Amino acid sequence: MDTPEPRIRISAMSVENVEKVEELEKACFSAPWSLDSLVEELSNPMAVFRVAYLGEELAGYMGMHHIIDEGYITNIGVFPQLRRQGVARALLEDMLCYGEENDLNFLTLEVRPSNEAAIALYKAYGFEEAGRRTGYYQNPVEDALLLTRKL
């Protein structure tokens, strides 16, 4: 019996899918990264950017900067119509595995306090509040919670 293809497939962001990632940024964030910024990450030796596919469709992506022994998550985004199917969870698990395999001490990120679904996901994976950045986000203006998980 053939083994079925995994429902969610994770791979490195590449020049082939960077335009779709830009589309995803625009669908998810009030201050999306530009195509040029995303392309720059392809040649950044500190960048660890992954995309997630549901079948053949790019459903989400996650970016992180690996600096010495620390991981700074820049963004996690999933197309709105493809949310609640485990895509963000799969991307986060991939980055946690990367962190453990590369001996990172911790992963950290900023999130809007109003993004309750994301906060619940991060806390389910052991992220804890480490601080707050006042007025960090624009459109609308909102603080950022700093969440960190030790590895």
LOZATI-479386 format. One record per residue (C-alpha): residue number from 1; residue in three letters; y, x, z negated. Coordinates in steps of 0.05 Angstrom, whole numbers, plus 32768, in hexadecimal, padded with zeros to 4 digits. Each point is the difference from the previous one (the first is absolute). Layout:
N
r resi = NUM	resn = ALA	y = Y	x = X	z = Z
...
// end
This chain:
151
r resi = 1	resn = MET	y = 8000	x = 8000	z = 8000
r resi = 2	resn = ASP	y = 8045	x = 801B	z = 8012
r resi = 3	resn = THR	y = 8032	x = 800B	z = 7FC8
r resi = 4	resn = PRO	y = 803D	x = 7FD5	z = 800A
r resi = 5	resn = GLU	y = 8043	x = 8023	z = 800C
r resi = 6	resn = PRO	y = 8029	x = 8001	z = 7FBF
r resi = 7	resn = ARG	y = 8033	x = 7FC8	z = 7FFF
r resi = 8	resn = ILE	y = 8039	x = 802F	z = 7FEE
r resi = 9	resn = ARG	y = 8004	x = 8044	z = 8021
r resi = 10	resn = ILE	y = 8030	x = 8036	z = 7FE7
r resi = 11	resn = SER	y = 8018	x = 803A	z = 802B
r resi = 12	resn = ALA	y = 803A	x = 8031	z = 8004
r resi = 13	resn = MET	y = 8040	x = 7FE6	z = 801E
r resi = 14	resn = SER	y = 8007	x = 801E	z = 8046
r resi = 15	resn = VAL	y = 802E	x = 8000	z = 803C
r resi = 16	resn = GLU	y = 7FD4	x = 7FC8	z = 801D
r resi = 17	resn = ASN	y = 8010	x = 7FCF	z = 7FC7
r resi = 18	resn = VAL	y = 8045	x = 8016	z = 7FE7
r resi = 19	resn = GLU	y = 8025	x = 7FCB	z = 8028
r resi = 20	resn = LYS	y = 7FD5	x = 7FCA	z = 7FE0
r resi = 21	resn = VAL	y = 8010	x = 801E	z = 7FBC
r resi = 22	resn = GLU	y = 804A	x = 7FFB	z = 8011
r resi = 23	resn = GLU	y = 7FF4	x = 7FB6	z = 8010
r resi = 24	resn = LEU	y = 7FDD	x = 7FF9	z = 7FBD
r resi = 25	resn = GLU	y = 803B	x = 8021	z = 7FDC
r resi = 26	resn = LYS	y = 8030	x = 7FCD	z = 801F
r resi = 27	resn = ALA	y = 7FD2	x = 7FC6	z = 7FEC
r resi = 28	resn = CYS	y = 7FFA	x = 8017	z = 7FB8
r resi = 29	resn = PHE	y = 803F	x = 8024	z = 7FE8
r resi = 30	resn = SER	y = 804A	x = 7FF1	z = 7FFD
r resi = 31	resn = ALA	y = 800F	x = 804A	z = 800E
r resi = 32	resn = PRO	y = 7FC8	x = 8014	z = 8030
r resi = 33	resn = TRP	y = 7FF1	x = 8047	z = 8014
r resi = 34	resn = SER	y = 8015	x = 800F	z = 8048
r resi = 35	resn = LEU	y = 7FD0	x = 8015	z = 8036
r resi = 36	resn = ASP	y = 801E	x = 8045	z = 7FFF
r resi = 37	resn = SER	y = 7FF5	x = 8006	z = 7FB5
r resi = 38	resn = LEU	y = 7FB7	x = 7FEB	z = 8007
r resi = 39	resn = VAL	y = 7FF5	x = 8030	z = 803A
r resi = 40	resn = GLU	y = 801D	x = 8039	z = 7FD5
r resi = 41	resn = GLU	y = 7FCB	x = 7FF2	z = 7FCC
r resi = 42	resn = LEU	y = 7FCA	x = 800F	z = 8033
r resi = 43	resn = SER	y = 8014	x = 8049	z = 7FFE
r resi = 44	resn = ASN	y = 8013	x = 8004	z = 7FB6
r resi = 45	resn = PRO	y = 7FCB	x = 802A	z = 7FDD
r resi = 46	resn = MET	y = 800D	x = 7FDB	z = 7FBF
r resi = 47	resn = ALA	y = 7FF7	x = 7FBB	z = 801E
r resi = 48	resn = VAL	y = 7FBF	x = 7FD8	z = 7FF7
r resi = 49	resn = PHE	y = 8008	x = 7FC0	z = 8028
r resi = 50	resn = ARG	y = 7FC6	x = 7FD0	z = 800C
r resi = 51	resn = VAL	y = 7FF8	x = 7FC1	z = 8028
r resi = 52	resn = ALA	y = 7FD0	x = 7FC7	z = 7FF3
r resi = 53	resn = TYR	y = 7FDE	x = 7FD6	z = 8036
r resi = 54	resn = LEU	y = 7FE1	x = 7FBC	z = 7FF9
r resi = 55	resn = GLY	y = 7FD1	x = 8002	z = 803B
r resi = 56	resn = GLU	y = 802A	x = 801D	z = 8039
r resi = 57	resn = GLU	y = 8043	x = 7FE8	z = 7FE3
r resi = 58	resn = LEU	y = 802D	x = 802E	z = 7FD9
r resi = 59	resn = ALA	y = 800B	x = 7FD9	z = 7FC0
r resi = 60	resn = GLY	y = 8023	x = 8030	z = 7FD1
r resi = 61	resn = TYR	y = 8014	x = 8047	z = 7FEF
r resi = 62	resn = MET	y = 8010	x = 802D	z = 7FC5
r resi = 63	resn = GLY	y = 8027	x = 8040	z = 7FFB
r resi = 64	resn = MET	y = 8000	x = 8036	z = 7FCC
r resi = 65	resn = HIS	y = 801E	x = 8045	z = 7FF7
r resi = 66	resn = HIS	y = 7FD2	x = 8034	z = 7FE2
r resi = 67	resn = ILE	y = 802C	x = 8032	z = 7FDC
r resi = 68	resn = ILE	y = 7FDA	x = 8038	z = 7FDD
r resi = 69	resn = ASP	y = 7FD4	x = 7FD7	z = 7FD0
r resi = 70	resn = GLU	y = 8026	x = 7FBE	z = 8002
r resi = 71	resn = GLY	y = 7FFE	x = 7FC3	z = 802D
r resi = 72	resn = TYR	y = 803D	x = 7FD7	z = 800F
r resi = 73	resn = ILE	y = 7FEF	x = 7FBE	z = 8022
r resi = 74	resn = THR	y = 8038	x = 7FED	z = 8030
r resi = 75	resn = ASN	y = 7FE9	x = 7FBD	z = 801B
r resi = 76	resn = ILE	y = 7FC6	x = 7FCF	z = 8003
r resi = 77	resn = GLY	y = 8008	x = 7FC9	z = 8032
r resi = 78	resn = VAL	y = 7FD3	x = 7FC9	z = 801B
r resi = 79	resn = PHE	y = 8014	x = 7FCF	z = 8037
r resi = 80	resn = PRO	y = 8010	x = 7FBE	z = 7FDC
r resi = 81	resn = GLN	y = 7FCC	x = 7FD8	z = 8027
r resi = 82	resn = LEU	y = 7FC9	x = 8032	z = 7FEC
r resi = 83	resn = ARG	y = 800E	x = 8004	z = 7FB6
r resi = 84	resn = ARG	y = 7FCE	x = 7FEC	z = 7FC9
r resi = 85	resn = GLN	y = 7FC6	x = 801D	z = 8027
r resi = 86	resn = GLY	y = 7FF8	x = 8042	z = 7FDA
r resi = 87	resn = VAL	y = 8028	x = 802C	z = 802F
r resi = 88	resn = ALA	y = 8032	x = 801B	z = 7FCC
r resi = 89	resn = ARG	y = 7FC6	x = 800A	z = 7FCF
r resi = 90	resn = ALA	y = 7FD9	x = 8028	z = 8034
r resi = 91	resn = LEU	y = 803D	x = 802B	z = 800F
r resi = 92	resn = LEU	y = 800D	x = 800D	z = 7FB6
r resi = 93	resn = GLU	y = 7FB7	x = 8012	z = 7FF4
r resi = 94	resn = ASP	y = 8004	x = 8031	z = 803A
r resi = 95	resn = MET	y = 803D	x = 8022	z = 7FE2
r resi = 96	resn = LEU	y = 7FE0	x = 8003	z = 7FBB
r resi = 97	resn = CYS	y = 7FC3	x = 8021	z = 801F
r resi = 98	resn = TYR	y = 802E	x = 8031	z = 8025
r resi = 99	resn = GLY	y = 8024	x = 800F	z = 7FBE
r resi = 100	resn = GLU	y = 7FBF	x = 800E	z = 7FDB
r resi = 101	resn = GLU	y = 7FE3	x = 802A	z = 8039
r resi = 102	resn = ASN	y = 8040	x = 8029	z = 8003
r resi = 103	resn = ASP	y = 8008	x = 800A	z = 7FB5
r resi = 104	resn = LEU	y = 8041	x = 7FDA	z = 7FFA
r resi = 105	resn = ASN	y = 8017	x = 7FF5	z = 7FB8
r resi = 106	resn = PHE	y = 801E	x = 7FBB	z = 800E
r resi = 107	resn = LEU	y = 8018	x = 7FCE	z = 8034
r resi = 108	resn = THR	y = 8043	x = 7FDE	z = 7FF7
r resi = 109	resn = LEU	y = 8028	x = 7FCB	z = 8026
r resi = 110	resn = GLU	y = 803B	x = 7FD1	z = 7FFB
r resi = 111	resn = VAL	y = 7FF9	x = 7FB5	z = 8006
r resi = 112	resn = ARG	y = 802F	x = 7FC4	z = 7FFA
r resi = 113	resn = PRO	y = 7FF6	x = 7FDB	z = 7FBE
r resi = 114	resn = SER	y = 7FFE	x = 7FC0	z = 8029
r resi = 115	resn = ASN	y = 7FC3	x = 8018	z = 8027
r resi = 116	resn = GLU	y = 7FCF	x = 7FE3	z = 7FCF
r resi = 117	resn = ALA	y = 7FC4	x = 8004	z = 802F
r resi = 118	resn = ALA	y = 800A	x = 804B	z = 800B
r resi = 119	resn = ILE	y = 800B	x = 800D	z = 7FB6
r resi = 120	resn = ALA	y = 7FC0	x = 7FDB	z = 7FEF
r resi = 121	resn = LEU	y = 7FDA	x = 802A	z = 8033
r resi = 122	resn = TYR	y = 801C	x = 8042	z = 7FE6
r resi = 123	resn = LYS	y = 7FF3	x = 7FED	z = 7FB7
r resi = 124	resn = ALA	y = 7FB8	x = 7FED	z = 8012
r resi = 125	resn = TYR	y = 7FF7	x = 8048	z = 8018
r resi = 126	resn = GLY	y = 801D	x = 801E	z = 7FC0
r resi = 127	resn = PHE	y = 8048	x = 800B	z = 8014
r resi = 128	resn = GLU	y = 802F	x = 7FFA	z = 7FC4
r resi = 129	resn = GLU	y = 804B	x = 7FF7	z = 7FFD
r resi = 130	resn = ALA	y = 8022	x = 8044	z = 7FF6
r resi = 131	resn = GLY	y = 8048	x = 7FEC	z = 800A
r resi = 132	resn = ARG	y = 8033	x = 7FD9	z = 8027
r resi = 133	resn = ARG	y = 8033	x = 8012	z = 8036
r resi = 134	resn = THR	y = 803D	x = 7FD3	z = 7FF9
r resi = 135	resn = GLY	y = 8019	x = 7FE1	z = 8041
r resi = 136	resn = TYR	y = 7FCF	x = 8029	z = 8029
r resi = 137	resn = TYR	y = 7FF2	x = 7FCA	z = 8035
r resi = 138	resn = GLN	y = 8033	x = 7FDE	z = 802E
r resi = 139	resn = ASN	y = 7FFC	x = 7FBD	z = 8025
r resi = 140	resn = PRO	y = 7FF9	x = 7FE5	z = 7FCB
r resi = 141	resn = VAL	y = 8017	x = 8031	z = 7FCC
r resi = 142	resn = GLU	y = 7FC9	x = 800A	z = 7FCD
r resi = 143	resn = ASP	y = 7FE7	x = 8035	z = 7FD0
r resi = 144	resn = ALA	y = 7FC1	x = 8026	z = 800F
r resi = 145	resn = LEU	y = 7FC7	x = 8006	z = 7FCF
r resi = 146	resn = LEU	y = 7FE2	x = 8045	z = 7FFF
r resi = 147	resn = LEU	y = 7FB4	x = 7FFB	z = 7FFA
r resi = 148	resn = THR	y = 7FD3	x = 803C	z = 7FF6
r resi = 149	resn = ARG	y = 7FB5	x = 800B	z = 7FFA
r resi = 150	resn = LYS	y = 7FE4	x = 8041	z = 7FE5
r resi = 151	resn = LEU	y = 7FC3	x = 8019	z = 8026
// end
